[in-house]
Amino acid sequence: MILGRDEILKLIKKEPPLIEGYLDLGTQLQPAGFDLTVNRIYVPEEEGEIDFSNERRKIPRWRELNIQGDAFALKPGAYIISYNEKVNLPLNIAAIVKPRSSLLRMGATIATALWDPGYRGRGKSLLIVFNPYGIRLHRNARVAQMIFLLVTGGTGAGYKGLFQHEK
């Protein structure tokens, strides 16, 4: 089941709030999700590595892009995007992040993994610019929508991974 506006709002008003650090609740709260906004953008600076056990996992170093005026000028390529909003998922809620349609129509998309129940932090996503002319993203632009899913059947202790409590 996807949570609707009223259920999301109830969870935002609880402690800890489902979402915190948002810019404008009335604008960002949607009928079936919550809009996430651009905080920082990074470029990977080296090769990454992943294996089955994570013994050889290597997350590449990133270089933070400088904002030009109030916007990031992005050429075609892969970027890491950080959001303004911090998420506090309860043990019975998972989330999926999808790009907003305006971003898709500009020739860019956002890819992300499932956000597991119990995750807390300011997540990051992969931003891919396909438009050969590039795009401009203003700081605080609404670029993605987080969709919340009810998880039934028990989740145990929830997310315990490397990215818990991202900043």
TORKOL-4160 file (C-alpha; in steps of 0.2 Angstrom, whole numbers, padded with zeros to 4 digits, m for minus):
167
<pt num="1" X="0000" Y="0000" Z="0000"/>
<pt num="2" X="0006" Y="0017" Z="m0005"/>
<pt num="3" X="0004" Y="0030" Z="0009"/>
<pt num="4" X="m0007" Y="0045" Z="0004"/>
<pt num="5" X="m0005" Y="0063" Z="0009"/>
<pt num="6" X="m0015" Y="0062" Z="0025"/>
<pt num="7" X="m0005" Y="0047" Z="0032"/>
<pt num="8" X="0011" Y="0055" Z="0027"/>
<pt num="9" X="0006" Y="0071" Z="0036"/>
<pt num="10" X="0002" Y="0061" Z="0052"/>
<pt num="11" X="0019" Y="0053" Z="0051"/>
<pt num="12" X="0028" Y="0070" Z="0049"/>
<pt num="13" X="0019" Y="0076" Z="0065"/>
<pt num="14" X="0025" Y="0061" Z="0075"/>
<pt num="15" X="0042" Y="0060" Z="0084"/>
<pt num="16" X="0053" Y="0057" Z="0076"/>
<pt num="17" X="0045" Y="0065" Z="0061"/>
<pt num="18" X="0045" Y="0055" Z="0045"/>
<pt num="19" X="0053" Y="0070" Z="0036"/>
<pt num="20" X="0062" Y="0084" Z="0043"/>
<pt num="21" X="0072" Y="0099" Z="0036"/>
<pt num="22" X="0059" Y="0102" Z="0022"/>
<pt num="23" X="0058" Y="0119" Z="0015"/>
<pt num="24" X="0039" Y="0121" Z="0013"/>
<pt num="25" X="0027" Y="0107" Z="0018"/>
<pt num="26" X="0012" Y="0114" Z="0008"/>
<pt num="27" X="0022" Y="0113" Z="m0008"/>
<pt num="28" X="0032" Y="0097" Z="m0005"/>
<pt num="29" X="0018" Y="0086" Z="0002"/>
<pt num="30" X="0010" Y="0078" Z="m0013"/>
<pt num="31" X="m0006" Y="0066" Z="m0015"/>
<pt num="32" X="0005" Y="0051" Z="m0014"/>
<pt num="33" X="0022" Y="0056" Z="m0009"/>
<pt num="34" X="0034" Y="0070" Z="m0004"/>
<pt num="35" X="0045" Y="0080" Z="m0015"/>
<pt num="36" X="0064" Y="0080" Z="m0011"/>
<pt num="37" X="0075" Y="0095" Z="m0015"/>
<pt num="38" X="0093" Y="0098" Z="m0020"/>
<pt num="39" X="0105" Y="0102" Z="m0007"/>
<pt num="40" X="0122" Y="0098" Z="m0014"/>
<pt num="41" X="0129" Y="0089" Z="m0030"/>
<pt num="42" X="0145" Y="0079" Z="m0031"/>
<pt num="43" X="0155" Y="0071" Z="m0045"/>
<pt num="44" X="0163" Y="0054" Z="m0042"/>
<pt num="45" X="0182" Y="0055" Z="m0043"/>
<pt num="46" X="0188" Y="0037" Z="m0044"/>
<pt num="47" X="0183" Y="0020" Z="m0048"/>
<pt num="48" X="0171" Y="0011" Z="m0036"/>
<pt num="49" X="0171" Y="m0008" Z="m0032"/>
<pt num="50" X="0157" Y="m0020" Z="m0025"/>
<pt num="51" X="0157" Y="m0038" Z="m0021"/>
<pt num="52" X="0145" Y="m0051" Z="m0013"/>
<pt num="53" X="0151" Y="m0049" Z="0005"/>
<pt num="54" X="0156" Y="m0031" Z="0004"/>
<pt num="55" X="0173" Y="m0035" Z="0010"/>
<pt num="56" X="0180" Y="m0026" Z="m0006"/>
<pt num="57" X="0167" Y="m0013" Z="m0007"/>
<pt num="58" X="0174" Y="0004" Z="m0011"/>
<pt num="59" X="0163" Y="0019" Z="m0013"/>
<pt num="60" X="0173" Y="0032" Z="m0023"/>
<pt num="61" X="0178" Y="0049" Z="m0017"/>
<pt num="62" X="0167" Y="0063" Z="m0022"/>
<pt num="63" X="0171" Y="0081" Z="m0027"/>
<pt num="64" X="0157" Y="0093" Z="m0022"/>
<pt num="65" X="0152" Y="0104" Z="m0037"/>
<pt num="66" X="0152" Y="0123" Z="m0034"/>
<pt num="67" X="0136" Y="0132" Z="m0037"/>
<pt num="68" X="0137" Y="0146" Z="m0050"/>
<pt num="69" X="0126" Y="0160" Z="m0044"/>
<pt num="70" X="0111" Y="0150" Z="m0038"/>
<pt num="71" X="0112" Y="0135" Z="m0050"/>
<pt num="72" X="0122" Y="0120" Z="m0054"/>
<pt num="73" X="0127" Y="0119" Z="m0072"/>
<pt num="74" X="0127" Y="0100" Z="m0076"/>
<pt num="75" X="0135" Y="0093" Z="m0092"/>
<pt num="76" X="0130" Y="0075" Z="m0097"/>
<pt num="77" X="0136" Y="0062" Z="m0085"/>
<pt num="78" X="0134" Y="0054" Z="m0068"/>
<pt num="79" X="0132" Y="0064" Z="m0052"/>
<pt num="80" X="0128" Y="0061" Z="m0034"/>
<pt num="81" X="0114" Y="0072" Z="m0027"/>
<pt num="82" X="0111" Y="0076" Z="m0008"/>
<pt num="83" X="0094" Y="0081" Z="m0002"/>
<pt num="84" X="0089" Y="0095" Z="0010"/>
<pt num="85" X="0077" Y="0083" Z="0019"/>
<pt num="86" X="0081" Y="0070" Z="0032"/>
<pt num="87" X="0071" Y="0054" Z="0033"/>
<pt num="88" X="0066" Y="0044" Z="0048"/>
<pt num="89" X="0058" Y="0028" Z="0042"/>
<pt num="90" X="0048" Y="0018" Z="0055"/>
<pt num="91" X="0050" Y="m0001" Z="0055"/>
<pt num="92" X="0034" Y="m0003" Z="0045"/>
<pt num="93" X="0038" Y="0009" Z="0031"/>
<pt num="94" X="0050" Y="0008" Z="0016"/>
<pt num="95" X="0052" Y="0021" Z="0003"/>
<pt num="96" X="0056" Y="0023" Z="m0016"/>
<pt num="97" X="0062" Y="0039" Z="m0024"/>
<pt num="98" X="0057" Y="0043" Z="m0042"/>
<pt num="99" X="0062" Y="0058" Z="m0053"/>
<pt num="100" X="0049" Y="0072" Z="m0055"/>
<pt num="101" X="0042" Y="0072" Z="m0073"/>
<pt num="102" X="0050" Y="0089" Z="m0076"/>
<pt num="103" X="0067" Y="0082" Z="m0073"/>
<pt num="104" X="0063" Y="0068" Z="m0085"/>
<pt num="105" X="0057" Y="0080" Z="m0098"/>
<pt num="106" X="0074" Y="0090" Z="m0097"/>
<pt num="107" X="0083" Y="0074" Z="m0102"/>
<pt num="108" X="0089" Y="0069" Z="m0084"/>
<pt num="109" X="0084" Y="0056" Z="m0071"/>
<pt num="110" X="0087" Y="0050" Z="m0053"/>
<pt num="111" X="0091" Y="0032" Z="m0049"/>
<pt num="112" X="0091" Y="0026" Z="m0031"/>
<pt num="113" X="0089" Y="0010" Z="m0021"/>
<pt num="114" X="0075" Y="0005" Z="m0010"/>
<pt num="115" X="0076" Y="0015" Z="0006"/>
<pt num="116" X="0073" Y="0001" Z="0020"/>
<pt num="117" X="0062" Y="0002" Z="0035"/>
<pt num="118" X="0072" Y="0009" Z="0050"/>
<pt num="119" X="0084" Y="0020" Z="0039"/>
<pt num="120" X="0087" Y="0037" Z="0046"/>
<pt num="121" X="0097" Y="0051" Z="0037"/>
<pt num="122" X="0099" Y="0063" Z="0023"/>
<pt num="123" X="0100" Y="0051" Z="0008"/>
<pt num="124" X="0109" Y="0053" Z="m0008"/>
<pt num="125" X="0104" Y="0047" Z="m0026"/>
<pt num="126" X="0112" Y="0045" Z="m0043"/>
<pt num="127" X="0108" Y="0059" Z="m0055"/>
<pt num="128" X="0111" Y="0055" Z="m0073"/>
<pt num="129" X="0110" Y="0069" Z="m0086"/>
<pt num="130" X="0107" Y="0063" Z="m0104"/>
<pt num="131" X="0103" Y="0079" Z="m0112"/>
<pt num="132" X="0118" Y="0083" Z="m0123"/>
<pt num="133" X="0116" Y="0102" Z="m0119"/>
<pt num="134" X="0116" Y="0098" Z="m0101"/>
<pt num="135" X="0104" Y="0105" Z="m0088"/>
<pt num="136" X="0104" Y="0119" Z="m0074"/>
<pt num="137" X="0097" Y="0114" Z="m0057"/>
<pt num="138" X="0094" Y="0128" Z="m0044"/>
<pt num="139" X="0098" Y="0125" Z="m0026"/>
<pt num="140" X="0082" Y="0119" Z="m0017"/>
<pt num="141" X="0074" Y="0113" Z="m0034"/>
<pt num="142" X="0061" Y="0099" Z="m0032"/>
<pt num="143" X="0069" Y="0085" Z="m0042"/>
<pt num="144" X="0062" Y="0069" Z="m0034"/>
<pt num="145" X="0047" Y="0062" Z="m0026"/>
<pt num="146" X="0048" Y="0050" Z="m0011"/>
<pt num="147" X="0034" Y="0037" Z="m0011"/>
<pt num="148" X="0031" Y="0028" Z="0006"/>
<pt num="149" X="0026" Y="0009" Z="0006"/>
<pt num="150" X="0018" Y="0000" Z="0021"/>
<pt num="151" X="0028" Y="m0016" Z="0025"/>
<pt num="152" X="0019" Y="m0030" Z="0033"/>
<pt num="153" X="0026" Y="m0046" Z="0040"/>
<pt num="154" X="0039" Y="m0039" Z="0051"/>
<pt num="155" X="0056" Y="m0031" Z="0047"/>
<pt num="156" X="0066" Y="m0036" Z="0062"/>
<pt num="157" X="0078" Y="m0022" Z="0068"/>
<pt num="158" X="0077" Y="m0012" Z="0052"/>
<pt num="159" X="0091" Y="m0005" Z="0041"/>
<pt num="160" X="0108" Y="m0007" Z="0049"/>
<pt num="161" X="0119" Y="m0003" Z="0034"/>
<pt num="162" X="0134" Y="0008" Z="0030"/>
<pt num="163" X="0123" Y="0023" Z="0026"/>
<pt num="164" X="0113" Y="0024" Z="0042"/>
<pt num="165" X="0113" Y="0042" Z="0048"/>
<pt num="166" X="0120" Y="0050" Z="0032"/>
<pt num="167" X="0122" Y="0068" Z="0033"/>
